[in-house]
Amino acid sequence: MDIGQMFMVGFTGTMVDDNHWIARAVQDEDLGGVILFDRNVDGSVQNISSPAQLQELTATLQAYSAVPLLISTDQEGGQVCRLKERDGFLHTESAKTFARLDREGASESSTTLVEALVRGGINLNLAPVVDLDLNPNNPIIGRYQRSFAAEPEEVFQNAQLVIKAHHRHNIGCCLKHFPGHGSAAADSHLGFVDSTVDWQEKELEPFARLIRSGFSDAIMTAHVINRRLDPQGMPATLSRPIASDLLRGRLGFTGVTVSDDLQMKAITKKWGYTEAVRLAVLAGVDLLIVGNNLDAREGAFEEGKRCVQDMLDRGEVSADYIQTSLKRIATLKKKISGFAYETLEIEHALPLLKPMSEIAGKMA
């Protein structure tokens, strides 16, 4: 069983060869994907320094893999982008600015962003953000203009334009941050975030609309606590009521669930790494991100694989359970290889979401 396919990890290096641990992980350990950063937290170059260098790096990584390797990055636009002007890439608009463009401007903006990914060999963009811009003091969404708007309809329409631009070039998208991070008052990179009081049910609507219109690539869970959705107070990434019962059961999502970085302090302040892996898998997360940007650990991938194998050996999860995740990941890889993308249907009516009261029993 190729458990390594369930991991997407970061590494340091603008080029790799046979001696680099990431090359060995891809070639010999069935690593499913990598996540690229332009700079490390200390400001040093991590993976990206120029368009030509990026193209060579991604081509080398793909050559090591027997199956298509997921090569991802956060290219949202504006302040949150890994392909920056300082490194020779074209300017990109923030989501908030993008939403103010006319149809022609939006088309040009999304094309510029996507073409840079294509040339750079990136096949999975951890975007768009479909959080609602509900809290102007939000330190990680609102502050950086990462949300298109405060209203679900505007977010849905703009996200659909961005997704379609990616799909035209066989690049996958990952919606974030489920079940909604826009109303929160804190940053999960830095510690615990509890949005129980501030969260509004309409934050689910962009996810629901996109799923109903045919979106089935990937959705990223937030490291946000919401006791209205999980009375036990587990962050969404580690919460089965949120990551499975709500996202799959209530909203009907059939694609890949992706964890936010398991090295973020909203996780590490309470759970050790292997326990976080274990809880995320039990919650129903398919693809686990280990960024190695906030905390560089070359052995984290092998440690995570052993954790999942131990779960199988103990009977904590079944082989069929893990195979289901692996099949979803394989389907996404088939899509980005150009075999299975279908055009999203334009939809104007909101899907009928069951009231929270009707599913409270399931989530208790």
C-alpha positions, 0 to 999 in steps of 0.5 A: 500500500502506497501510504506515502501518497498521503503526504505532501511535504516541503523541503529546502533546495532550489535544485535536487539530485540523487543525494537530496532526501526529497528525491529519495522520498519521491523515488523510493518512498512513494511520496505523493506531493511536494509544497514549494515556498519562495522563502523560508521563515528566516527570509532565505530562499527555500525553493523558488528564485526565478522562473527558469530555476523553478521550471528546472526544479519541478521537471527534475522532481517529476522525473524522479516519480513513477506516477504524476507528482503533486507539485503545489504552492500557495499562489493566491495573488497579491501578498500571498503568492510564492511566485513573486515579482522580485524573483522575475514573475508577473504581478498578481492581484489579491482576491479582494482586488480581483473581485473589483475587476470587470470581466475582461480584467478578471480574465486577464488577471487569472490567465496571468496567474495560471500561465506562470504556474503552467510554465513553472511546472506547478500542477496544484494551486492551494487556492482560491480562498473562499472564506468570507471577508466577515471580520476586518480585523482578521489577522490572516485573511482580511489583513492580507485581502485574501477573500474576494468578498463578504457575501457568498454569491460574490465569492462563489462567482469569483472563485468559479472564474479562477477555478475555470482558468486553472482547469483549462490548463489541467491545474488542480485547485484547493479551496480553503479554509473549511469550514470558514476562517474569515470570521475568526479573530486570530491566526492559526499559524501562531496558536489556537483559534476558536471561532465558535462565537463569530462563525456564521453558517453562511460561511459554508455556502461558497464551498457548498455552491462550488461542490454542487456545481461540480468542483471535486479537486481538493478542499483544505481544512482549517486549524480552527475550533468551532464548537457549534460544529464539533462540541468536543472542540477539535480543530477542523483538521482533526475533527471527524464531525467537520472533515467527514460528517459535514464536508462529505456527509452534508455537503457531498464533497467527493474530492481530496480533503487536504490538511493545512500545515500540520506544523502550524502552532494551532496544532503543535501547541497541543498535539505531537506530530504523530498524534496530529497525523493519527487524528487527521487520518481518523478525521477523514483527511486524505492528504497531509501537508508537512510544510518543513517551512515553520519547522524543518524536519527531514524525517517527518515524512518517514515518521508520518508514514510509520504512524499510518502503518502502525494504525493499520497494524493495530486495526485502528483503521482498515486497509479499505479506509486508507485505500479510499483516500489513496483512490481520491488522490489518484483521481486528482492526479488523473485530472491534472494529467488531463484526462478527467476535467469537466467544465463547472456548471454555472449555477445561480440558485443556492443549494438547499443546506439542511439547518444545523439543528437537523444534523446536531445529533450526528455531530454530538 
